[in-house]
Amino acid sequence: MGGLQVSQNWLGPVWSTIGIGAVIKSSLNPIELAVCVGYAGEISPATVAGFTRQVDEFARSIRRPSAFAVKGGACAVAALISERVHPAAIPAVTNKPMSFGTVVVPAVIDLTARHLLIAQNTPMIGLAMWGSVKGKARLYLPEPRAVC
């Protein structure tokens, strides 16, 4: 879907389905996209934070060199799926600055409540990129009410 190359791999302790594609394919400033979706037995604030960090590390690893001899950027969606979502996990789904050159937007799919939650806050730096990644998350992550 959408030209992503899909595979499965471990991201930290979570077996994940990973889709990788390019947001900007130019050699001047290439920007890669990774949509990472993993199942967790229970989603807690620590689970959200840990998976987001693992996806940030993965996003850094897929950055390609640009024409300026520095690495381009990468953006990612870090989505966790579970039937059990701890109430405190909901406020933990927020955008936080991660590594230089990467933007990671966390998301939680609650199968019991049949609800998709994507981080909505936008840090001041990289306003356009955060909005673009949130849009990609809405495109690639199905609304659970439509699937279940």
FENRA-V101655 format. One record per pair of residues at least 24 apart in sequence whose C-alpha atoms are under 10 Angstrom apart, sorted by the first residue. I is the first residue (numbers start at 0). J is the second residue. If there is no record, write none. Layout:
# FENRA-V101655
I;J
I;J
This chain:
# FENRA-V101655
0;138
0;139
1;135
1;138
1;139
3;32
3;33
3;34
3;139
4;33
5;33
5;34
5;35
6;35
7;35
7;36
7;37
8;35
8;37
9;37
9;53
10;35
10;36
10;37
10;49
10;50
10;51
10;52
10;53
10;54
10;55
10;56
10;57
11;49
11;50
11;52
11;53
11;54
11;56
11;57
12;37
12;39
12;49
12;50
12;53
13;37
13;38
13;39
13;46
13;49
13;50
13;53
13;79
14;38
14;39
15;39
15;77
15;78
15;79
16;78
17;54
17;75
17;76
17;77
18;75
18;76
18;139
19;58
19;61
19;75
21;73
21;74
22;72
22;73
22;74
22;131
22;132
22;135
23;71
23;72
23;73
25;65
25;66
25;71
26;63
26;64
26;65
26;66
26;67
26;71
27;64
27;65
27;66
27;67
27;68
27;69
27;70
27;71
28;63
28;64
28;65
28;66
28;67
28;69
28;70
28;71
28;72
29;62
29;63
29;64
29;65
29;66
29;70
29;71
29;72
29;73
30;61
30;62
30;63
30;64
30;65
30;70
30;71
30;72
30;73
30;74
30;100
30;101
31;58
31;59
31;61
31;62
31;63
31;71
31;72
31;73
31;74
31;75
31;101
32;58
32;61
32;62
32;72
32;73
32;74
32;75
32;76
32;101
32;102
32;103
32;132
32;135
33;57
33;58
33;61
33;73
33;74
33;75
33;76
33;77
33;103
33;132
33;135
34;58
34;74
34;75
34;76
34;77
34;78
34;103
34;104
34;132
34;135
34;136
34;139
34;140
35;75
35;76
35;77
35;78
35;79
35;105
35;106
36;76
36;77
36;78
36;79
36;80
36;106
36;107
36;108
36;140
37;77
37;78
37;79
37;80
37;81
37;107
37;108
38;78
38;79
38;80
38;81
38;82
38;107
38;108
39;79
39;80
39;81
39;82
39;83
39;84
40;79
40;80
40;81
40;82
40;83
40;84
41;79
41;80
41;81
41;82
41;83
41;84
41;85
41;88
41;109
42;79
42;80
42;81
42;82
42;83
42;84
42;85
42;86
42;87
42;88
42;89
42;107
42;108
42;109
43;83
43;84
43;85
43;86
43;87
43;88
43;89
43;91
44;84
44;85
44;86
44;87
44;88
44;89
44;90
44;91
44;92
45;87
45;88
45;91
46;79
46;88
46;91
47;77
47;78
47;79
47;88
47;89
47;91
47;92
47;93
47;105
47;106
47;107
48;77
48;88
48;91
48;92
48;93
48;95
48;105
50;77
50;78
50;79
50;105
51;75
51;76
51;77
51;78
51;79
51;92
51;94
51;95
51;97
51;103
51;104
51;105
51;106
52;77
52;97
52;98
52;103
52;105
53;77
54;78
54;101
54;102
54;103
54;104
54;105
55;97
55;98
55;101
55;102
55;103
55;104
56;97
56;98
56;101
56;103
57;101
58;98
58;100
58;101
58;102
58;103
59;98
59;99
59;100
59;101
59;102
62;100
62;101
70;100
71;100
71;101
72;99
72;100
72;101
72;102
73;99
73;100
73;101
73;102
73;103
73;128
74;100
74;101
74;102
74;103
74;104
74;128
74;129
74;131
74;132
74;135
75;101
75;102
75;103
75;104
75;105
75;129
75;132
75;133
75;135
75;136
76;102
76;103
76;104
76;105
76;106
76;117
76;118
76;132
76;133
76;135
76;136
76;137
76;139
76;140
77;103
77;104
77;105
77;106
77;107
77;117
77;136
78;104
78;105
78;106
78;107
78;108
78;115
78;116
78;117
78;136
78;140
79;105
79;106
79;107
79;108
79;109
79;115
80;106
80;107
80;108
80;109
80;110
80;115
81;107
81;108
81;109
81;110
81;111
82;108
82;109
82;110
82;111
82;112
82;113
83;108
83;109
83;110
83;111
83;112
84;108
84;109
84;110
84;111
84;112
85;109
89;116
89;117
89;118
90;118
91;118
92;116
92;117
92;118
92;119
92;120
93;117
93;118
93;119
93;120
93;121
93;122
94;118
94;119
94;120
94;121
94;122
94;129
95;120
95;121
95;122
96;121
96;122
96;123
96;124
96;125
101;128
102;128
102;129
102;132
103;128
103;129
103;132
103;133
104;129
104;130
104;132
104;133
104;135
104;136
105;133
105;136
106;133
106;136
106;137
106;140
107;140
108;140
108;141
108;142
108;143
109;143
110;143
110;144
110;146
110;147
111;143
111;147
112;143
112;144
113;142
113;143
113;144
113;145
113;146
113;147
114;141
114;142
114;143
114;144
115;140
115;141
115;142
115;143
115;144
116;142
